[in-house]
Amino acid sequence: MKDYFFLAFNNLKRRRLRSWLTMIGIFIGIAAVISLISLGQGLKDTISEQFEMMGSNKLIVMPGAEDMTMGFTSTSKLTQRDLDTIRKTQGVDLATEIIYGTTLIEFRDETKTVSIIGITTDDSSKVLTDMEGFQLEKGRELEEGDKYAICIGYAFTEGDVFEKEVSLKDKITINEQELRVVCTMEKIGNKQDDSQIYVPIGTARELFDRPDGIDMIYVQVKNGIDPEEVAEDIEKDLRKVRGEKEGEETFSVQTFEQILESFSNIFDVVQAVLVGIAAISLLVGGIGIMNTMYTSVLERTKEIGTMKSLGAKNSDILKIFLFESGLLGFVGGAIGVGIGIGLSKGAEYIAKNFLGTDLLQASTSTGLILGALAFSFFIGTLSGIFPAMQAAKLKPADALRHE
């Protein structure tokens, strides 16, 4: 077995340029697959960790059917009556509402468009802060009576929103109304979250001219109670007060497990499509290996005849060519793995240092690397089967007469 390997290695070494050109399709395909799967798995792991940090005893109530994206495209609204109903549902510990919107804000003659989140200032706001991972960096929490006080995300204090850094006690103008900064948030890691402004919900209603309506309700379930059961009870209670039939709801109640499962399913489909597209390069690489091996058979016909006249069996010739094609695939795969890991790590670095997000992280497992190498070797070997069979079937006398 070792002799076959060294013979195959020396044959490829003699044709370095052709070998490198043959492997291009393989290592491009493997690099694309490795980088896509690494980034995809890293993103899923990061999001799963964030959901775990938020706690599994949380629910989200949104306007619109379950196939709507977080209620953004829904024309229906949640109301104060809905919130009161949820708070009375058995198993609910806390429930809080938010409203949100985007608007122009001004700071020292510079104008930007940012997201404004209206939150409650009572104890129920703990649900939101736990779910979103909010931690105060400086200042104090928003309190009752803070009509024109705001809390700003981490990006404002670092000069990532405005050219000048925003600090405590600075004033920001929103819809011609000056609001004073009373607290700053620690870095969350997501650029969008770190660039938001939080205001008392009454202030948000005034700024957006929305005296009623709720965009989203966050719910915390009591300890020891199954969130799935509480979600079902909330749905029943809301259908009753809203006069809606089952299956025709204009709202949705989701647990974190359901949200994470929906995300994973969608992401897996997208990732499978991308990997499928990348696999086209592997098909091209396999055809390239087959073509190279056919050419090698023609070039080495006399050599094959000589080996057979010296006692080499058909199986020996077959193994030599299969080893060569498999080695082409394996080496191409190894190069592709290295390039793929480099690409995924490069994307992680760019996301962290230039896009300001920690969500995109590369996760390359040993199983993925070994699987990619095994697959590339398999593709190479499979592509060399027909050329190897052709070489093995050559008759010694015909092969020695070949010009």
Secondary structure, DSSP 8 states (H G I E B T S, - for coil): -HHHHHHHHHHHHHTHHHHHHHHHHHHHHHHHHHHHHHHHHHHHHHHHHHHHHH-TTEEEEEES-TTSSTTTT----B-HHHHHHHHHSTTEEEEEEEEEEEEEEEETTEEEEEEEEEE--SGGGHHHHHHHT--EEEE----TT-TTEEEE-HHHHTTSSSSS---TT-EEEETTEEEEEEEEE---S-HHHHT-EEEEHHHHHHHHT--S-BSEEEEEE-TTS-HHHHHHHHHHHHHHHHT--TT--SEEEEEHHHHHHHHHHHHHHHHHHHHHHHHHHHHHHHHHHHHHHHHHHHHTHHHHHHHHHTT--HHHHHHHHHHHHHHHHHHHHHHHHHHHHHHHHHHHHHHHHTS--SS------HHHHHHHHHHHHHHHHHHTHHHHHHHHH--HHHHHH--
